[in-house]
Amino acid sequence: MKPVLRLSIIILLFSCNKNEAPQEQVKNDCTGEYTTAGILVEIDEEIQDTLVSAFFGLDNALPSLLLCNQQGGLIDGMPVNFKFPLDASSLSETDFEVLDSLGNIHTPMCVSLAPANENGENRTVLLLGEFGTAVTNPPVEVRVVGDLFTTDTFSGESVCSAIINLNGITTTNVIPLADGPSLFFAQRIDGNLNECNSGTQTIQVAWNGGVTPYISGDTESDLFQYYVGYSDCSGVLIPHVPISIADIDDNDNFHQLCFSTSDEILKISMMANTVEDPNHDPNLYSEIDVSYCTD
């Protein structure tokens, strides 16, 4: 593999803003969600869940000069994952703080949504900087401390949409360096967002860290056979294997799964030891519910 390509795979660890008073909450037709028409909603338990996880993907393994245009030697990489897409215009490194196990607070050197910044993505931010040491002083919490906003979803996404000021939300769900990747998000994709060339429905999935094939000889196009989708029949989950996979070979943490069944897919699972993160840690068995705007 050429060095430039290898670096681009590592870069996202994917395969690698500013507090206003809340305004009136307006419910939409989706239970427990709020409308997007420019209305900011209060930070409550539901909004707190918008910050799903952080993934300590690489420890002192990425070049600061190349990635952040700053001297600093080798730095850490940490994808931070959100339920809703983010407004790139509100994103800054000063929006985040990382707390390590000794109580030190770190501000990222730089942050990026790329390469998972296509329409229908924009849910993972890569934090780059020094965030602790994997064994003796790992990161334990990620905080949003600036006015970072979510943005509307695109037509064709099945999830509900909300515009939220995320200032003040935190997560202690920081996956350690030695752990493998897992699924954190899934939704149905239709219309122009759908990259499948066959099948009757497409489910988009996202990993909390970057993934490449773990099994020797596999390419990303082979990964469809390890995913399983499930529909419901009178309370019994019926398994369906995708017929193909799309949105691959672009160095991010998203896949699109192409299904031939017309039964609504409600859950996705992935077999263990089929993908690995940039630290070469394989995944455990992972599953995630598919999000619809009727949940």
Residue pairs with C-beta under 8 A, 6 or more apart in sequence:
7 66
8 115
8 251
9 15
9 16
9 210
9 212
9 251
9 278
10 16
10 58
10 61
10 62
10 77
10 210
10 278
11 62
11 67
11 77
11 112
11 114
11 115
11 126
11 251
12 77
12 79
12 112
12 114
12 115
12 116
12 124
12 126
12 210
12 251
12 252
12 253
13 55
13 57
13 58
13 77
13 78
13 79
13 126
13 209
13 210
13 277
13 278
14 79
14 115
14 116
14 124
14 126
14 207
14 209
14 210
14 211
14 251
14 252
14 253
15 210
15 211
15 212
15 251
15 252
15 253
15 278
16 57
16 58
16 62
16 77
16 126
16 209
16 210
16 251
16 278
17 90
17 91
17 92
17 94
17 95
17 144
17 146
17 147
17 148
17 149
17 165
17 166
17 167
18 90
18 146
18 147
18 165
18 167
19 147
19 165
19 167
19 168
20 40
20 147
20 165
22 40
22 41
22 42
22 43
22 165
23 39
23 40
23 41
24 39
25 34
25 39
25 41
25 42
26 34
26 35
26 37
26 39
27 33
27 34
27 35
28 34
28 35
28 36
28 160
29 293
30 160
30 293
30 294
30 295
31 294
31 295
32 46
32 295
33 160
33 161
33 162
33 293
34 41
34 162
35 162
36 152
36 161
36 162
36 163
38 163
39 163
40 163
40 164
40 165
41 47
41 162
41 163
41 164
43 164
43 165
43 166
43 167
43 168
43 169
47 164
47 166
47 169
48 169
48 170
49 83
50 82
50 83
50 84
50 150
50 164
50 166
50 169
51 80
51 81
51 82
51 83
51 142
51 144
51 166
51 169
51 170
51 171
52 81
52 82
52 83
52 171
52 173
52 184
52 185
52 208
53 80
53 81
53 171
53 173
53 174
53 175
53 184
53 208
54 78
54 79
54 80
54 81
54 98
54 127
54 139
54 142
54 171
54 173
54 174
54 175
55 78
55 79
55 80
55 81
55 174
55 175
55 181
55 208
55 209
55 277
56 76
56 78
56 131
56 132
56 134
56 138
56 139
56 174
56 175
56 176
56 177
57 77
57 78
57 79
57 177
57 209
57 210
57 277
57 278
57 279
58 76
58 77
58 177
58 278
58 279
59 76
59 133
59 134
59 177
60 73
60 74
60 75
60 76
61 74
61 76
61 77
61 278
61 279
62 74
62 75
62 76
62 77
62 128
63 73
63 74
63 75
64 70
64 71
64 72
64 73
64 74
64 75
64 109
64 128
65 71
65 72
67 75
67 110
67 128
68 75
68 109
68 110
68 128
68 129
69 110
70 109
70 110
72 109
72 129
72 130
75 109
75 128
75 129
75 130
76 128
76 129
76 130
76 131
76 132
77 126
77 127
77 128
77 278
78 98
78 126
78 127
78 128
78 131
78 139
78 142
79 124
79 125
79 126
79 127
79 208
79 209
79 210
79 253
80 96
80 124
80 125
80 126
80 127
80 142
80 171
81 123
81 124
81 184
81 185
81 206
81 208
82 123
82 124
82 125
82 150
82 166
83 123
83 159
83 185
84 123
84 150
84 151
84 153
84 159
84 161
84 162
84 164
85 120
85 121
85 122
85 123
85 150
85 151
85 152
85 153
86 113
86 122
86 123
86 125
86 148
86 149
86 150
86 151
87 148
87 149
87 150
87 151
88 113
88 117
88 122
90 147
90 148
90 149
91 111
91 113
91 125
91 148
92 111
92 146
92 148
93 107
93 108
93 109
93 110
93 111
93 127
93 129
94 107
94 145
94 146
95 111
95 144
95 145
95 146
95 147
95 148
96 107
96 108
96 111
96 125
96 127
96 142
96 143
96 144
96 145
96 146
97 105
97 106
97 107
97 142
97 143
97 145
98 105
98 106
98 107
98 108
98 127
98 129
98 131
98 132
98 139
98 141
98 142
98 143
99 105
99 106
99 139
99 140
99 141
99 142
99 143
100 106
100 131
100 132
100 137
100 138
100 139
100 140
101 132
101 137
101 138
101 139
101 140
102 132
102 137
104 132
104 137
106 129
106 130
106 131
106 132
106 139
107 129
108 127
108 128
108 129
108 131
109 128
109 129
109 130
110 128
110 129
111 125
111 126
111 127
111 128
112 125
112 126
112 128
113 122
113 124
113 125
113 126
114 126
115 250
115 251
115 252
116 122
116 123
116 124
116 206
116 252
116 253
116 254
118 247
118 250
118 252
118 254
119 154
119 192
119 193
120 153
120 154
120 156
120 157
120 189
120 193
120 204
121 206
121 252
121 254
122 151
123 185
123 206
124 206
124 208
124 252
124 253
127 142
131 139
132 138
132 139
134 176
134 177
134 178
138 174
138 176
138 177
139 174
140 172
140 174
141 170
141 171
141 172
141 174
142 170
142 171
142 174
143 169
143 170
144 166
144 167
144 168
144 169
144 170
145 167
145 168
146 167
147 165
147 167
148 165
148 166
148 167
149 163
149 164
149 165
149 166
150 162
150 163
150 164
150 166
151 163
152 161
152 163
153 159
153 160
153 161
154 193
155 191
155 192
155 193
156 189
156 190
156 191
156 192
156 193
156 194
157 187
157 188
157 189
157 193
158 187
158 188
158 189
158 190
158 290
158 291
158 292
158 293
159 187
159 291
159 292
159 293
160 291
160 293
160 295
161 293
175 182
175 208
175 209
177 279
177 281
178 279
178 281
179 281
180 275
180 276
180 277
180 281
180 282
180 283
180 284
181 207
181 208
181 209
181 210
181 211
181 253
181 275
181 276
181 277
181 281
181 283
181 286
182 207
182 208
182 283
182 284
182 286
183 205
183 206
183 207
183 208
183 268
183 270
183 286
183 287
183 288
184 206
184 207
184 208
184 288
185 205
185 206
185 288
185 291
186 203
186 204
186 205
186 206
186 268
186 288
186 289
186 290
186 291
187 203
187 204
187 290
187 291
187 292
188 201
188 202
188 203
188 204
188 265
188 290
188 292
189 202
189 203
189 204
189 256
190 202
193 204
194 202
194 256
195 202
195 246
195 247
195 256
196 202
196 244
196 246
196 256
196 258
197 244
197 246
197 258
198 243
198 244
198 258
198 260
199 242
199 243
199 244
199 258
199 259
199 260
200 259
200 260
200 261
200 262
201 259
201 261
201 262
201 264
201 265
202 246
202 256
202 257
202 258
202 259
203 229
203 256
203 257
203 259
203 265
203 268
203 290
204 247
204 254
204 255
204 256
204 257
205 227
205 254
205 255
205 256
205 257
205 268
205 288
206 253
206 254
206 255
207 253
207 254
207 275
208 253
209 253
209 277
209 278
210 251
210 252
210 253
210 277
210 278
211 253
211 275
211 276
211 277
211 283
212 220
212 275
212 276
212 278
213 219
213 220
213 222
213 223
213 274
213 275
213 276
214 273
214 274
214 275
214 276
214 282
214 283
215 222
215 273
215 274
218 274
220 245
220 248
220 249
220 255
221 244
221 245
221 248
221 249
223 245
223 248
223 255
223 274
223 275
224 241
224 242
224 243
224 244
224 245
224 257
224 258
225 241
225 242
226 270
226 271
226 274
226 275
227 241
227 242
227 245
227 255
227 257
227 268
227 269
227 270
228 239
228 240
228 241
228 268
228 269
228 270
228 271
229 239
229 240
229 241
229 242
229 257
229 259
229 261
229 265
229 267
229 268
230 237
230 238
230 239
230 240
230 265
230 266
230 267
230 268
230 269
231 237
231 238
231 240
231 261
231 263
231 264
231 265
231 266
232 238
232 264
232 266
233 263
237 266
237 267
238 263
240 259
240 260
240 261
240 263
240 265
242 257
242 258
242 259
243 258
243 259
243 260
244 258
245 255
245 256
245 257
245 258
246 255
246 256
246 257
246 258
247 254
247 255
247 256
248 255
257 268
259 265
265 290
266 289
266 290
267 287
267 288
267 289
267 290
268 287
268 288
268 290
269 285
269 286
269 287
269 288
270 283
270 285
270 286
270 287
271 285
272 282
272 283
272 284
272 285
272 286
273 282
273 283
274 282
274 283
275 282
275 283
276 282
276 283
